[in-house]
Amino acid sequence: MQQRALGASGLTVSRLGLGTLTWGRDTDEHEARDQLIAFVEAGGTLLDTAAGYGDGASETLIGSLVGDVVQRDDVVLATKAGISRRRGVRESNTSRGFLLRSLDQSLRRLGVDHIDLWQVHTWVDHVPLEETLSAVDIAVSSGRVAHVGVSNYNGWQTAQAATWQRAVPGRTTLVSTQVEYSLLSRHVEHEVLPAAEAMGMGVLPWSPLGRGVLTGKYRSGTPADSRAASPHFAGFVGSYLNPRSQRIVEATVAAADGLGWTPIEVALTWIRDRPGVTAPVVGARTAAQLKASLATEELTLPREIVDALDDVSGAD
């Protein structure tokens, strides 16, 4: 798998990342092991998780596999802090103390002495930005983190955070932003992508398959084993089961039929090769599903197909 520089940094990652949102909850140890083996054997390096995934279960599962299935230095460990659950209620907190405590907990769960890419998982209005970013600087200066980024920031938030870090000598440069981006969700092209380009930040799209809708699996209903059928993902996926999405899915399927590809290959290749994108982060329920995504490595969409998909999906 080809490797790409993450923004203007010296960190290189595979141009497809492995997402682990469901690890430790819907994805058990055996399935996670098979996915990680398939990913690494294909040349993948970017392994993305978060402290808030399964209340730390994802990180714990990764920690049990790194050093066993794959050597620590063969993967780029990326995690996030700022979102957690307390008594079943989601909490967003980007205060300095919360972030640094979360970082130490992530290191223990992962069983490592440093994180390759540590990301602030969300923006919180009531926490001063300078306090949030001071945690980033402490994390790097202490050796616990090598590179830092943000996640789910809009355009002005991205630009403000990156500019703040560049304004004072000695501060840590933000190298990436992770945002939802797919054929079904292109609003980041208006402000986030231009801000990231101007500030030298790589873009890591999450849900590059439109929360699974771009696979075409929901064209005739909701499969019983799909995310949309699960209680904690039904609303997440359901928001994309609408007429606009249906038109885009049908165009994706038509392109796939014409090329002899799968809809997954069309949607992933489109997002992987968008300007500014470093690596889409794909999650899979099974190793077989992941291998379908890994099959995109040798593919490039013809220009006329790109133009047609841009046309049908442009009004976001």
Secondary structure, 3 states (H helix, E strand, C coil): CCEEECCCCCCEEECCEEECCCECCCECHHHHHHHHHHHHHCCCCEEECCCCHHHHHHHHHHHHHECCCECHHHCEEEEEECEEEECCEEEECCCHHHHHHHHHHHHHHHCCCCEEEEEECCCCCCCCHHHHHHHHHHHHHCCCEEEEEEECCCHHHHHHHHHHHHHCCCCCCEEEEEEECECCECHHHCCHHHHHHHCCCEEEEECCCCCCHHHCCCCCCCCCCCHHHCCCCHHHHHCCCCHHHHHHHHHHHHHHHHHCCCHHHHHHHHHHCCCCECCCEECCCCHHHHHHHHCCCCCCCCHHHHHHHHHHHCCC
